[in-house]
């Protein structure tokens, strides 16, 4: 029978959220994915999800923003 699984995918770079050294990358519910994203320092910004490599702190607005394409 079909089973629905959920992944966490970075909207910036397409990186997949992985757990347990990459052994697990899909879960049975969205809540687990959201909790693991928070534990892994991923952020939700304007309804999109970003891995730690794809967001930065903007002092001018005192908040995190997605990195511009091509910036490191």
N, CA, C, O and CB atoms as a CASP TS submission, in Angstrom:
PFRMAT TS
TARGET T0000
AUTHOR 0000-0000-0000
METHOD Language model
MODEL 1
PARENT N/A
ATOM      1  N   UNK     1       0.840  -1.178   0.000  1.00  0.00           N
ATOM      2  CA  UNK     1       0.000   0.000   0.000  1.00  0.00           C
ATOM      3  C   UNK     1       0.886   1.241   0.000  1.00  0.00           C
ATOM      4  O   UNK     1       1.998   1.204   0.527  1.00  0.00           O
ATOM      5  CB  UNK     1      -0.956  -0.002   1.216  1.00  0.00           C
ATOM      6  N   UNK     2       0.425   2.305  -0.565  1.00  0.00           N
ATOM      7  CA  UNK     2       1.217   3.540  -0.630  1.00  0.00           C
ATOM      8  C   UNK     2       1.403   4.163   0.757  1.00  0.00           C
ATOM      9  O   UNK     2       0.511   4.113   1.604  1.00  0.00           O
ATOM     10  CB  UNK     2       0.543   4.553  -1.571  1.00  0.00           C
ATOM     11  N   UNK     3       2.569   4.740   0.961  1.00  0.00           N
ATOM     12  CA  UNK     3       2.880   5.430   2.204  1.00  0.00           C
ATOM     13  C   UNK     3       3.424   6.811   1.837  1.00  0.00           C
ATOM     14  O   UNK     3       4.293   6.933   0.974  1.00  0.00           O
ATOM     15  CB  UNK     3       3.912   4.615   3.076  1.00  0.00           C
ATOM     16  N   UNK     4       2.908   7.846   2.494  1.00  0.00           N
ATOM     17  CA  UNK     4       3.394   9.194   2.256  1.00  0.00           C
ATOM     18  C   UNK     4       4.494   9.511   3.257  1.00  0.00           C
ATOM     19  O   UNK     4       4.323   9.318   4.461  1.00  0.00           O
ATOM     20  CB  UNK     4       2.244  10.225   2.353  1.00  0.00           C
ATOM     21  N   UNK     5       5.621   9.996   2.756  1.00  0.00           N
ATOM     22  CA  UNK     5       6.729  10.423   3.602  1.00  0.00           C
ATOM     23  C   UNK     5       7.023  11.887   3.296  1.00  0.00           C
ATOM     24  O   UNK     5       6.700  12.384   2.217  1.00  0.00           O
ATOM     25  CB  UNK     5       7.997   9.532   3.376  1.00  0.00           C
ATOM     26  N   UNK     6       7.638  12.566   4.254  1.00  0.00           N
ATOM     27  CA  UNK     6       7.949  13.979   4.108  1.00  0.00           C
ATOM     28  C   UNK     6       9.452  14.201   4.214  1.00  0.00           C
ATOM     29  O   UNK     6      10.135  13.567   5.018  1.00  0.00           O
ATOM     30  CB  UNK     6       7.208  14.808   5.164  1.00  0.00           C
ATOM     31  N   UNK     7       9.956  15.118   3.382  1.00  0.00           N
ATOM     32  CA  UNK     7      11.362  15.489   3.398  1.00  0.00           C
ATOM     33  C   UNK     7      11.457  16.975   3.718  1.00  0.00           C
ATOM     34  O   UNK     7      10.512  17.733   3.499  1.00  0.00           O
ATOM     35  CB  UNK     7      12.054  15.159   2.037  1.00  0.00           C
ATOM     36  N   UNK     8      12.602  17.374   4.235  1.00  0.00           N
ATOM     37  CA  UNK     8      12.911  18.781   4.380  1.00  0.00           C
ATOM     38  C   UNK     8      13.889  19.146   3.277  1.00  0.00           C
ATOM     39  O   UNK     8      14.983  18.585   3.206  1.00  0.00           O
ATOM     40  CB  UNK     8      13.493  19.103   5.795  1.00  0.00           C
ATOM     41  N   UNK     9      13.509  20.073   2.424  1.00  0.00           N
ATOM     42  CA  UNK     9      14.341  20.483   1.305  1.00  0.00           C
ATOM     43  C   UNK     9      14.573  21.990   1.408  1.00  0.00           C
ATOM     44  O   UNK     9      13.628  22.759   1.582  1.00  0.00           O
ATOM     45  CB  UNK     9      13.681  20.103  -0.061  1.00  0.00           C
ATOM     46  N   UNK    10      15.829  22.405   1.299  1.00  0.00           N
ATOM     47  CA  UNK    10      16.175  23.822   1.364  1.00  0.00           C
ATOM     48  C   UNK    10      15.691  24.523   0.093  1.00  0.00           C
ATOM     49  O   UNK    10      15.985  24.093  -1.023  1.00  0.00           O
ATOM     50  CB  UNK    10      17.710  24.010   1.547  1.00  0.00           C
ATOM     51  N   UNK    11      14.944  25.612   0.288  1.00  0.00           N
ATOM     52  CA  UNK    11      14.469  26.389  -0.853  1.00  0.00           C
ATOM     53  C   UNK    11      15.577  27.230  -1.468  1.00  0.00           C
ATOM     54  O   UNK    11      15.398  27.792  -2.549  1.00  0.00           O
ATOM     55  CB  UNK    11      13.319  27.283  -0.434  1.00  0.00           C
ATOM     56  N   UNK    12      16.723  27.325  -0.794  1.00  0.00           N
ATOM     57  CA  UNK    12      17.837  28.086  -1.340  1.00  0.00           C
ATOM     58  C   UNK    12      18.712  27.269  -2.271  1.00  0.00           C
ATOM     59  O   UNK    12      18.985  27.671  -3.402  1.00  0.00           O
ATOM     60  CB  UNK    12      18.668  28.635  -0.229  1.00  0.00           C
ATOM     61  N   UNK    13      19.154  26.104  -1.776  1.00  0.00           N
ATOM     62  CA  UNK    13      20.121  25.308  -2.547  1.00  0.00           C
ATOM     63  C   UNK    13      19.619  23.914  -2.937  1.00  0.00           C
ATOM     64  O   UNK    13      20.264  23.218  -3.721  1.00  0.00           O
ATOM     65  CB  UNK    13      21.386  25.164  -1.755  1.00  0.00           C
ATOM     66  N   UNK    14      18.478  23.513  -2.394  1.00  0.00           N
ATOM     67  CA  UNK    14      17.942  22.199  -2.720  1.00  0.00           C
ATOM     68  C   UNK    14      18.471  21.069  -1.845  1.00  0.00           C
ATOM     69  O   UNK    14      18.129  19.905  -2.053  1.00  0.00           O
ATOM     70  CB  UNK    14      18.236  21.890  -4.136  1.00  0.00           C
ATOM     71  N   UNK    15      19.307  21.413  -0.862  1.00  0.00           N
ATOM     72  CA  UNK    15      19.864  20.405   0.046  1.00  0.00           C
ATOM     73  C   UNK    15      18.744  19.704   0.815  1.00  0.00           C
ATOM     74  O   UNK    15      17.753  20.324   1.201  1.00  0.00           O
ATOM     75  CB  UNK    15      20.868  21.055   1.032  1.00  0.00           C
ATOM     76  N   UNK    16      18.917  18.430   1.024  1.00  0.00           N
ATOM     77  CA  UNK    16      17.950  17.614   1.742  1.00  0.00           C
ATOM     78  C   UNK    16      18.346  17.529   3.218  1.00  0.00           C
ATOM     79  O   UNK    16      19.513  17.306   3.540  1.00  0.00           O
ATOM     80  CB  UNK    16      17.854  16.199   1.116  1.00  0.00           C
ATOM     81  N   UNK    17      17.377  17.706   4.106  1.00  0.00           N
ATOM     82  CA  UNK    17      17.604  17.520   5.531  1.00  0.00           C
ATOM     83  C   UNK    17      17.900  16.055   5.784  1.00  0.00           C
ATOM     84  O   UNK    17      17.140  15.180   5.369  1.00  0.00           O
ATOM     85  CB  UNK    17      16.383  17.995   6.365  1.00  0.00           C
ATOM     86  N   UNK    18      19.011  15.788   6.470  1.00  0.00           N
ATOM     87  CA  UNK    18      19.379  14.407   6.778  1.00  0.00           C
ATOM     88  C   UNK    18      19.576  14.264   8.272  1.00  0.00           C
ATOM     89  O   UNK    18      19.931  15.222   8.959  1.00  0.00           O
ATOM     90  CB  UNK    18      20.658  13.983   6.018  1.00  0.00           C
ATOM     91  N   UNK    19      19.344  13.067   8.766  1.00  0.00           N
ATOM     92  CA  UNK    19      19.445  12.781  10.196  1.00  0.00           C
ATOM     93  C   UNK    19      20.224  11.487  10.370  1.00  0.00           C
ATOM     94  O   UNK    19      20.218  10.618   9.498  1.00  0.00           O
ATOM     95  CB  UNK    19      18.032  12.678  10.859  1.00  0.00           C
ATOM     96  N   UNK    20      20.881  11.375  11.488  1.00  0.00           N
ATOM     97  CA  UNK    20      21.633  10.157  11.814  1.00  0.00           C
ATOM     98  C   UNK    20      22.706   9.880  10.761  1.00  0.00           C
ATOM     99  O   UNK    20      22.828   8.775  10.232  1.00  0.00           O
ATOM    100  CB  UNK    20      20.680   8.949  11.927  1.00  0.00           C
ATOM    101  N   UNK    21      23.484  10.939  10.478  1.00  0.00           N
ATOM    102  CA  UNK    21      24.586  10.788   9.525  1.00  0.00           C
ATOM    103  C   UNK    21      24.148  10.544   8.100  1.00  0.00           C
ATOM    104  O   UNK    21      24.908   9.996   7.302  1.00  0.00           O
ATOM    105  CB  UNK    21      25.459   9.674   9.950  1.00  0.00           C
ATOM    106  N   UNK    22      22.934  10.944   7.768  1.00  0.00           N
ATOM    107  CA  UNK    22      22.427  10.767   6.409  1.00  0.00           C
ATOM    108  C   UNK    22      21.650   9.486   6.205  1.00  0.00           C
ATOM    109  O   UNK    22      21.164   9.216   5.107  1.00  0.00           O
ATOM    110  CB  UNK    22      23.552  10.803   5.449  1.00  0.00           C
ATOM    111  N   UNK    23      21.530   8.684   7.276  1.00  0.00           N
ATOM    112  CA  UNK    23      20.806   7.418   7.159  1.00  0.00           C
ATOM    113  C   UNK    23      19.302   7.622   6.996  1.00  0.00           C
ATOM    114  O   UNK    23      18.609   6.772   6.437  1.00  0.00           O
ATOM    115  CB  UNK    23      21.075   6.555   8.376  1.00  0.00           C
ATOM    116  N   UNK    24      18.799   8.770   7.495  1.00  0.00           N
ATOM    117  CA  UNK    24      17.362   9.042   7.421  1.00  0.00           C
ATOM    118  C   UNK    24      17.154  10.392   6.748  1.00  0.00           C
ATOM    119  O   UNK    24      17.767  11.386   7.138  1.00  0.00           O
ATOM    120  CB  UNK    24      16.707   9.021   8.841  1.00  0.00           C
ATOM    121  N   UNK    25      16.286  10.430   5.734  1.00  0.00           N
ATOM    122  CA  UNK    25      16.017  11.699   5.057  1.00  0.00           C
ATOM    123  C   UNK    25      14.535  11.893   4.742  1.00  0.00           C
ATOM    124  O   UNK    25      14.175  12.814   4.009  1.00  0.00           O
ATOM    125  CB  UNK    25      16.822  11.780   3.777  1.00  0.00           C
ATOM    126  N   UNK    26      13.668  11.031   5.291  1.00  0.00           N
ATOM    127  CA  UNK    26      12.227  11.174   5.094  1.00  0.00           C
ATOM    128  C   UNK    26      11.506  10.654   6.339  1.00  0.00           C
ATOM    129  O   UNK    26      11.941   9.694   6.976  1.00  0.00           O
ATOM    130  CB  UNK    26      11.753  10.408   3.813  1.00  0.00           C
ATOM    131  N   UNK    27      10.386  11.318   6.667  1.00  0.00           N
ATOM    132  CA  UNK    27       9.648  10.986   7.885  1.00  0.00           C
ATOM    133  C   UNK    27       8.167  10.874   7.592  1.00  0.00           C
ATOM    134  O   UNK    27       7.698  11.302   6.537  1.00  0.00           O
ATOM    135  CB  UNK    27       9.891  12.036   8.975  1.00  0.00           C
ATOM    136  N   UNK    28       7.432  10.294   8.531  1.00  0.00           N
ATOM    137  CA  UNK    28       6.012  10.025   8.347  1.00  0.00           C
ATOM    138  C   UNK    28       5.112  11.239   8.533  1.00  0.00           C
ATOM    139  O   UNK    28       3.960  11.217   8.100  1.00  0.00           O
ATOM    140  CB  UNK    28       5.591   8.964   9.288  1.00  0.00           C
ATOM    141  N   UNK    29       5.617  12.316   9.178  1.00  0.00           N
ATOM    142  CA  UNK    29       4.758  13.477   9.387  1.00  0.00           C
ATOM    143  C   UNK    29       5.548  14.777   9.276  1.00  0.00           C
ATOM    144  O   UNK    29       6.759  14.807   9.491  1.00  0.00           O
ATOM    145  CB  UNK    29       4.077  13.392  10.751  1.00  0.00           C
ATOM    146  N   UNK    30       4.839  15.840   8.938  1.00  0.00           N
ATOM    147  CA  UNK    30       5.465  17.138   8.742  1.00  0.00           C
ATOM    148  C   UNK    30       5.980  17.731  10.049  1.00  0.00           C
ATOM    149  O   UNK    30       6.972  18.459  10.038  1.00  0.00           O
ATOM    150  CB  UNK    30       4.486  18.090   8.098  1.00  0.00           C
ATOM    151  N   UNK    31       5.335  17.440  11.165  1.00  0.00           N
ATOM    152  CA  UNK    31       5.764  17.979  12.452  1.00  0.00           C
ATOM    153  C   UNK    31       7.177  17.512  12.801  1.00  0.00           C
ATOM    154  O   UNK    31       7.994  18.299  13.278  1.00  0.00           O
ATOM    155  CB  UNK    31       4.783  17.566  13.555  1.00  0.00           C
ATOM    156  N   UNK    32       7.461  16.234  12.562  1.00  0.00           N
ATOM    157  CA  UNK    32       8.809  15.710  12.822  1.00  0.00           C
ATOM    158  C   UNK    32       9.837  16.429  11.960  1.00  0.00           C
ATOM    159  O   UNK    32      10.912  16.784  12.443  1.00  0.00           O
ATOM    160  CB  UNK    32       8.865  14.190  12.558  1.00  0.00           C
ATOM    161  N   UNK    33       9.520  16.645  10.696  1.00  0.00           N
ATOM    162  CA  UNK    33      10.433  17.354   9.798  1.00  0.00           C
ATOM    163  C   UNK    33      10.682  18.773  10.323  1.00  0.00           C
ATOM    164  O   UNK    33      11.825  19.229  10.353  1.00  0.00           O
ATOM    165  CB  UNK    33       9.859  17.399   8.351  1.00  0.00           C
ATOM    166  N   UNK    34       9.631  19.464  10.731  1.00  0.00           N
ATOM    167  CA  UNK    34       9.766  20.824  11.253  1.00  0.00           C
ATOM    168  C   UNK    34      10.634  20.861  12.502  1.00  0.00           C
ATOM    169  O   UNK    34      11.478  21.746  12.643  1.00  0.00           O
ATOM    170  CB  UNK    34       8.396  21.410  11.559  1.00  0.00           C
ATOM    171  N   UNK    35      10.435  19.909  13.409  1.00  0.00           N
ATOM    172  CA  UNK    35      11.233  19.850  14.636  1.00  0.00           C
ATOM    173  C   UNK    35      12.704  19.572  14.337  1.00  0.00           C
ATOM    174  O   UNK    35      13.589  20.182  14.936  1.00  0.00           O
ATOM    175  CB  UNK    35      10.683  18.777  15.573  1.00  0.00           C
ATOM    176  N   UNK    36      12.960  18.654  13.412  1.00  0.00           N
ATOM    177  CA  UNK    36      14.338  18.337  13.048  1.00  0.00           C
ATOM    178  C   UNK    36      15.014  19.497  12.333  1.00  0.00           C
ATOM    179  O   UNK    36      16.215  19.716  12.497  1.00  0.00           O
ATOM    180  CB  UNK    36      14.377  17.098  12.171  1.00  0.00           C
ATOM    181  N   UNK    37      14.255  20.235  11.546  1.00  0.00           N
ATOM    182  CA  UNK    37      14.813  21.422  10.894  1.00  0.00           C
ATOM    183  C   UNK    37      15.257  22.422  11.950  1.00  0.00           C
ATOM    184  O   UNK    37      16.354  22.974  11.859  1.00  0.00           O
ATOM    185  CB  UNK    37      13.780  22.067   9.936  1.00  0.00           C
ATOM    186  N   UNK    38      14.422  22.660  12.942  1.00  0.00           N
ATOM    187  CA  UNK    38      14.785  23.594  14.011  1.00  0.00           C
ATOM    188  C   UNK    38      16.011  23.104  14.768  1.00  0.00           C
ATOM    189  O   UNK    38      16.910  23.893  15.060  1.00  0.00           O
ATOM    190  CB  UNK    38      13.611  23.786  14.979  1.00  0.00           C
ATOM    191  N   UNK    39      16.062  21.832  15.087  1.00  0.00           N
ATOM    192  CA  UNK    39      17.208  21.258  15.800  1.00  0.00           C
ATOM    193  C   UNK    39      18.490  21.351  14.981  1.00  0.00           C
ATOM    194  O   UNK    39      19.586  21.396  15.541  1.00  0.00           O
ATOM    195  CB  UNK    39      16.931  19.802  16.156  1.00  0.00           C
ATOM    196  N   UNK    40      18.357  21.381  13.661  1.00  0.00           N
ATOM    197  CA  UNK    40      19.514  21.431  12.762  1.00  0.00           C
ATOM    198  C   UNK    40      19.824  22.852  12.304  1.00  0.00           C
ATOM    199  O   UNK    40      20.607  23.055  11.375  1.00  0.00           O
ATOM    200  CB  UNK    40      19.273  20.544  11.549  1.00  0.00           C
ATOM    201  N   UNK    41      19.205  23.839  12.962  1.00  0.00           N
ATOM    202  CA  UNK    41      19.429  25.260  12.688  1.00  0.00           C
ATOM    203  C   UNK    41      18.953  25.710  11.310  1.00  0.00           C
ATOM    204  O   UNK    41      19.463  26.687  10.762  1.00  0.00           O
ATOM    205  CB  UNK    41      20.882  25.570  12.825  1.00  0.00           C
ATOM    206  N   UNK    42      17.980  24.997  10.751  1.00  0.00           N
ATOM    207  CA  UNK    42      17.336  25.474   9.545  1.00  0.00           C
ATOM    208  C   UNK    42      16.329  26.531   9.973  1.00  0.00           C
ATOM    209  O   UNK    42      15.824  26.488  11.094  1.00  0.00           O
ATOM    210  CB  UNK    42      16.652  24.304   8.746  1.00  0.00           C
ATOM    211  N   UNK    43      16.032  27.485   9.086  1.00  0.00           N
ATOM    212  CA  UNK    43      15.068  28.531   9.393  1.00  0.00           C
ATOM    213  C   UNK    43      13.964  28.576   8.347  1.00  0.00           C
ATOM    214  O   UNK    43      14.171  28.256   7.176  1.00  0.00           O
ATOM    215  CB  UNK    43      15.763  29.885   9.485  1.00  0.00           C
ATOM    216  N   UNK    44      12.783  28.984   8.808  1.00  0.00           N
ATOM    217  CA  UNK    44      11.690  29.283   7.896  1.00  0.00           C
ATOM    218  C   UNK    44      11.633  30.799   7.775  1.00  0.00           C
ATOM    219  O   UNK    44      11.470  31.499   8.775  1.00  0.00           O
ATOM    220  CB  UNK    44      10.315  28.680   8.398  1.00  0.00           C
ATOM    221  N   UNK    45      11.765  31.307   6.558  1.00  0.00           N
ATOM    222  CA  UNK    45      11.740  32.735   6.286  1.00  0.00           C
ATOM    223  C   UNK    45      10.713  32.978   5.189  1.00  0.00           C
ATOM    224  O   UNK    45      10.852  32.478   4.072  1.00  0.00           O
ATOM    225  CB  UNK    45      13.155  33.268   5.874  1.00  0.00           C
ATOM    226  N   UNK    46       9.692  33.741   5.513  1.00  0.00           N
ATOM    227  CA  UNK    46       8.623  34.047   4.544  1.00  0.00           C
ATOM    228  C   UNK    46       8.020  32.788   3.935  1.00  0.00           C
ATOM    229  O   UNK    46       7.741  32.743   2.737  1.00  0.00           O
ATOM    230  CB  UNK    46       9.162  34.942   3.430  1.00  0.00           C
ATOM    231  N   UNK    47       7.820  31.761   4.767  1.00  0.00           N
ATOM    232  CA  UNK    47       7.165  30.535   4.311  1.00  0.00           C
ATOM    233  C   UNK    47       8.056  29.568   3.566  1.00  0.00           C
ATOM    234  O   UNK    47       7.583  28.534   3.096  1.00  0.00           O
ATOM    235  CB  UNK    47       6.037  30.883   3.449  1.00  0.00           C
ATOM    236  N   UNK    48       9.338  29.880   3.445  1.00  0.00           N
ATOM    237  CA  UNK    48      10.280  28.977   2.779  1.00  0.00           C
ATOM    238  C   UNK    48      11.312  28.510   3.785  1.00  0.00           C
ATOM    239  O   UNK    48      11.561  29.185   4.785  1.00  0.00           O
ATOM    240  CB  UNK    48      10.967  29.670   1.569  1.00  0.00           C
ATOM    241  N   UNK    49      11.920  27.348   3.524  1.00  0.00           N
ATOM    242  CA  UNK    49      12.875  26.748   4.451  1.00  0.00           C
ATOM    243  C   UNK    49      14.296  26.856   3.918  1.00  0.00           C
ATOM    244  O   UNK    49      14.555  26.628   2.736  1.00  0.00           O
ATOM    245  CB  UNK    49      12.521  25.284   4.710  1.00  0.00           C
ATOM    246  N   UNK    50      15.221  27.213   4.827  1.00  0.00           N
ATOM    247  CA  UNK    50      16.609  27.422   4.431  1.00  0.00           C
ATOM    248  C   UNK    50      17.552  26.686   5.374  1.00  0.00           C
ATOM    249  O   UNK    50      17.397  26.744   6.594  1.00  0.00           O
ATOM    250  CB  UNK    50      16.942  28.920   4.407  1.00  0.00           C
ATOM    251  N   UNK    51      18.533  25.991   4.794  1.00  0.00           N
ATOM    252  CA  UNK    51      19.580  25.353   5.582  1.00  0.00           C
ATOM    253  C   UNK    51      20.531  26.442   6.086  1.00  0.00           C
ATOM    254  O   UNK    51      20.488  27.567   5.586  1.00  0.00           O
ATOM    255  CB  UNK    51      20.348  24.273   4.739  1.00  0.00           C
ATOM    256  N   UNK    52      21.386  26.134   7.060  1.00  0.00           N
ATOM    257  CA  UNK    52      22.293  27.152   7.604  1.00  0.00           C
ATOM    258  C   UNK    52      23.217  27.804   6.573  1.00  0.00           C
ATOM    259  O   UNK    52      23.692  28.917   6.802  1.00  0.00           O
ATOM    260  CB  UNK    52      23.127  26.540   8.673  1.00  0.00           C
ATOM    261  N   UNK    53      23.478  27.154   5.465  1.00  0.00           N
ATOM    262  CA  UNK    53      24.338  27.732   4.433  1.00  0.00           C
ATOM    263  C   UNK    53      23.618  28.784   3.584  1.00  0.00           C
ATOM    264  O   UNK    53      24.259  29.517   2.831  1.00  0.00           O
ATOM    265  CB  UNK    53      24.869  26.633   3.535  1.00  0.00           C
ATOM    266  N   UNK    54      22.307  28.859   3.702  1.00  0.00           N
ATOM    267  CA  UNK    54      21.536  29.691   2.772  1.00  0.00           C
ATOM    268  C   UNK    54      20.824  30.876   3.421  1.00  0.00           C
ATOM    269  O   UNK    54      19.980  31.504   2.782  1.00  0.00           O
ATOM    270  CB  UNK    54      20.526  28.845   2.081  1.00  0.00           C
ATOM    271  N   UNK    55      21.144  31.193   4.666  1.00  0.00           N
ATOM    272  CA  UNK    55      20.604  32.404   5.261  1.00  0.00           C
ATOM    273  C   UNK    55      21.702  33.117   6.036  1.00  0.00           C
ATOM    274  O   UNK    55      22.721  32.530   6.399  1.00  0.00           O
ATOM    275  CB  UNK    55      19.404  32.082   6.180  1.00  0.00           C
ATOM    276  N   UNK    56      21.460  34.409   6.279  1.00  0.00           N
ATOM    277  CA  UNK    56      22.421  35.224   7.022  1.00  0.00           C
ATOM    278  C   UNK    56      21.662  36.266   7.832  1.00  0.00           C
ATOM    279  O   UNK    56      20.496  36.556   7.562  1.00  0.00           O
ATOM    280  CB  UNK    56      23.443  35.906   6.062  1.00  0.00           C
ATOM    281  N   UNK    57      22.335  36.817   8.818  1.00  0.00           N
ATOM    282  CA  UNK    57      21.734  37.844   9.654  1.00  0.00           C
ATOM    283  C   UNK    57      21.937  39.204   9.001  1.00  0.00           C
ATOM    284  O   UNK    57      23.052  39.550   8.609  1.00  0.00           O
ATOM    285  CB  UNK    57      22.337  37.823  11.081  1.00  0.00           C
ATOM    286  N   UNK    58      20.868  39.968   8.887  1.00  0.00           N
ATOM    287  CA  UNK    58      20.926  41.311   8.313  1.00  0.00           C
ATOM    288  C   UNK    58      20.755  42.313   9.452  1.00  0.00           C
ATOM    289  O   UNK    58      19.661  42.474   9.992  1.00  0.00           O
ATOM    290  CB  UNK    58      19.825  41.514   7.203  1.00  0.00           C
ATOM    291  N   UNK    59      21.841  42.977   9.806  1.00  0.00           N
ATOM    292  CA  UNK    59      21.817  43.921  10.930  1.00  0.00           C
ATOM    293  C   UNK    59      20.882  45.096  10.681  1.00  0.00           C
ATOM    294  O   UNK    59      20.307  45.637  11.626  1.00  0.00           O
ATOM    295  CB  UNK    59      23.217  44.438  11.204  1.00  0.00           C
ATOM    296  N   UNK    60      20.721  45.495   9.434  1.00  0.00           N
ATOM    297  CA  UNK    60      19.889  46.667   9.142  1.00  0.00           C
ATOM    298  C   UNK    60      18.416  46.452   9.478  1.00  0.00           C
ATOM    299  O   UNK    60      17.705  47.408   9.787  1.00  0.00           O
ATOM    300  CB  UNK    60      20.019  47.035   7.683  1.00  0.00           C
ATOM    301  N   UNK    61      17.958  45.210   9.420  1.00  0.00           N
ATOM    302  CA  UNK    61      16.563  44.914   9.777  1.00  0.00           C
ATOM    303  C   UNK    61      16.460  44.050  11.024  1.00  0.00           C
ATOM    304  O   UNK    61      15.359  43.722  11.466  1.00  0.00           O
ATOM    305  CB  UNK    61      15.861  44.219   8.621  1.00  0.00           C
ATOM    306  N   UNK    62      17.610  43.680  11.597  1.00  0.00           N
ATOM    307  CA  UNK    62      17.663  42.886  12.824  1.00  0.00           C
ATOM    308  C   UNK    62      16.903  41.564  12.675  1.00  0.00           C
ATOM    309  O   UNK    62      16.098  41.191  13.529  1.00  0.00           O
ATOM    310  CB  UNK    62      17.089  43.688  13.993  1.00  0.00           C
ATOM    311  N   UNK    63      17.182  40.868  11.569  1.00  0.00           N
ATOM    312  CA  UNK    63      16.511  39.593  11.315  1.00  0.00           C
ATOM    313  C   UNK    63      17.333  38.776  10.310  1.00  0.00           C
ATOM    314  O   UNK    63      18.263  39.283   9.683  1.00  0.00           O
ATOM    315  CB  UNK    63      15.059  39.826  10.784  1.00  0.00           C
ATOM    316  N   UNK    64      16.966  37.512  10.177  1.00  0.00           N
ATOM    317  CA  UNK    64      17.625  36.638   9.210  1.00  0.00           C
ATOM    318  C   UNK    64      16.946  36.754   7.855  1.00  0.00           C
ATOM    319  O   UNK    64      15.728  36.909   7.758  1.00  0.00           O
ATOM    320  CB  UNK    64      17.611  35.176   9.695  1.00  0.00           C
ATOM    321  N   UNK    65      17.764  36.675   6.813  1.00  0.00           N
ATOM    322  CA  UNK    65      17.268  36.760   5.446  1.00  0.00           C
ATOM    323  C   UNK    65      17.967  35.692   4.598  1.00  0.00           C
ATOM    324  O   UNK    65      19.071  35.260   4.931  1.00  0.00           O
ATOM    325  CB  UNK    65      17.503  38.188   4.854  1.00  0.00           C
ATOM    326  N   UNK    66      17.329  35.268   3.508  1.00  0.00           N
ATOM    327  CA  UNK    66      18.026  34.347   2.612  1.00  0.00           C
ATOM    328  C   UNK    66      19.248  35.019   2.005  1.00  0.00           C
ATOM    329  O   UNK    66      19.219  36.214   1.712  1.00  0.00           O
ATOM    330  CB  UNK    66      17.086  33.852   1.502  1.00  0.00           C
ATOM    331  N   UNK    67      20.312  34.264   1.817  1.00  0.00           N
ATOM    332  CA  UNK    67      21.499  34.804   1.149  1.00  0.00           C
ATOM    333  C   UNK    67      21.166  35.053  -0.310  1.00  0.00           C
ATOM    334  O   UNK    67      20.373  34.335  -0.919  1.00  0.00           O
ATOM    335  CB  UNK    67      22.715  33.838   1.281  1.00  0.00           C
ATOM    336  N   UNK    68      21.786  36.078  -0.850  1.00  0.00           N
ATOM    337  CA  UNK    68      21.636  36.342  -2.272  1.00  0.00           C
ATOM    338  C   UNK    68      22.379  35.278  -3.066  1.00  0.00           C
ATOM    339  O   UNK    68      23.418  34.785  -2.628  1.00  0.00           O
ATOM    340  CB  UNK    68      22.153  37.751  -2.630  1.00  0.00           C
ATOM    341  N   UNK    69      21.861  34.930  -4.204  1.00  0.00           N
ATOM    342  CA  UNK    69      22.513  33.938  -5.070  1.00  0.00           C
ATOM    343  C   UNK    69      23.943  34.352  -5.353  1.00  0.00           C
ATOM    344  O   UNK    69      24.212  35.503  -5.695  1.00  0.00           O
ATOM    345  CB  UNK    69      21.738  33.763  -6.393  1.00  0.00           C
ATOM    346  N   UNK    70      24.858  33.403  -5.207  1.00  0.00           N
ATOM    347  CA  UNK    70      26.257  33.662  -5.491  1.00  0.00           C
ATOM    348  C   UNK    70      27.058  34.192  -4.325  1.00  0.00           C
ATOM    349  O   UNK    70      28.280  34.298  -4.425  1.00  0.00           O
ATOM    350  CB  UNK    70      26.356  34.604  -6.593  1.00  0.00           C
ATOM    351  N   UNK    71      26.398  34.537  -3.195  1.00  0.00           N
ATOM    352  CA  UNK    71      27.169  35.007  -2.033  1.00  0.00           C
ATOM    353  C   UNK    71      27.505  33.843  -1.138  1.00  0.00           C
ATOM    354  O   UNK    71      26.790  32.842  -1.115  1.00  0.00           O
ATOM    355  CB  UNK    71      26.391  36.077  -1.242  1.00  0.00           C
ATOM    356  N   UNK    72      28.604  33.968  -0.391  1.00  0.00           N
ATOM    357  CA  UNK    72      29.030  32.884   0.488  1.00  0.00           C
ATOM    358  C   UNK    72      28.991  33.311   1.907  1.00  0.00           C
ATOM    359  O   UNK    72      29.319  32.526   2.797  1.00  0.00           O
ATOM    360  CB  UNK    72      30.408  32.411   0.139  1.00  0.00           C
TER
END
